[in-house]
Amino acid sequence: ARWTLAVLVVLPLGGTVLALLRGRALRETPGRVLAGIGGVTLALAALLFLVPVPRTTLADGIVTAPEATRVRVDAEGTLARLLTAPGSRVARGAGLAELEDPTVDAQLRSAEAELEALRVRLRAVAFSDPVQAGLLREEIEAVEATRRRTAERKGAQTVVAPADGLFAVPDAGDRLGNFLPRGAVFGYVYEPDRLPVTVVVGQDAFGAVQHGVERIDVLGADGQAAGEGRIARVVPGGQTRLPHRAFALDGGGAFAVDPRFPAALRTLDNVYELELDPVGPRAGGHIGRRVHLRFHHPAEPVAAQVWRAARRLFLGRLEV
């Protein structure tokens, strides 16, 4: 908006003033010319200092997966098979995949065999040797407890959905046969229109956001508004690390990464992280999707906008 005003208004008015100052009219009717120049100057000052001009900030965001959407395995083992096809809708508690651990299977068979042998011995001495029978009953209780714990570990090898939603597994075909430690993230179950959007902006854009936001448009691939967003969280303070490679230049983003630490995604300047909640069926999307955002700020005169930008630049140079 500032550049549009400068090209369409300020430059033509400036050219008109210069033409008046250099023309014959200044020598023949100086009063009229000076009055005209004064009027133009007042009009220009009014445009710069009084007329509010819309302001917007553009940024990119990445649809991210909160902890509640992550499917973690409760037992270690090798990913043997998928019970549900990725991309399907699932209900809470539905089986998603099965793990295999030969050690657990062997321990369960051993406990069951030992338990059966102890019960046979107990039946043989139950009436003839009460002392021996009591000892056998205690041993049976201990083995039974071991068998229950092992059976629970076996049952935990079935991965279930933590909630209703869409089931997704990154690189599902390549993960079959891989070993998964306990607590590892296996996949995701989520609602596409409820996923938050992580946004990273530079210092200038963050200053504009702090000054005020009236509306946030979530833009589709065609540049048209697909929905709106609400700021849910602002990470305190600036940081020098990107939360996702998609924000880096080599990932299609806008931020340069320190070439000394490319894997760490360390930036050359401070960046600021926001989390948005999308509003509308097309505003969110699948995990990892890039979205474009337009922040609408309260309108204010061009002079105020220029002053604020210059102040941010000055403070940035001083690293304040």
ABEGO torsion letter per residue (X at the ends): XAAAAAAAAAAAAAAAAAAAAABAAAAABAAAAAAAAAAAAAAAAAAAAABBBBBBBBBBBBBBBBAAABBBBABBEBBABBABBBGBBBBBGBBABBBBBAAAAAAAAAAAAAAAAAAAAAAAAAAABAAAAAAAAAAAAAAAAAAAAAAAAAAAABBBBABBEBBBBBGAAAABGBBBBBGBBABBBBBAAABBBBBBBBAAAAAAAAAEBABBBBBBAAGBBAEBBBBABBBBEBBABBABAAABAAAGBABBBBAABAAAGBBABBBBBBBBBBBEAAABEBBGBBBBBBBBBBBBBAAAAAAAAAAAAAAAAAGX
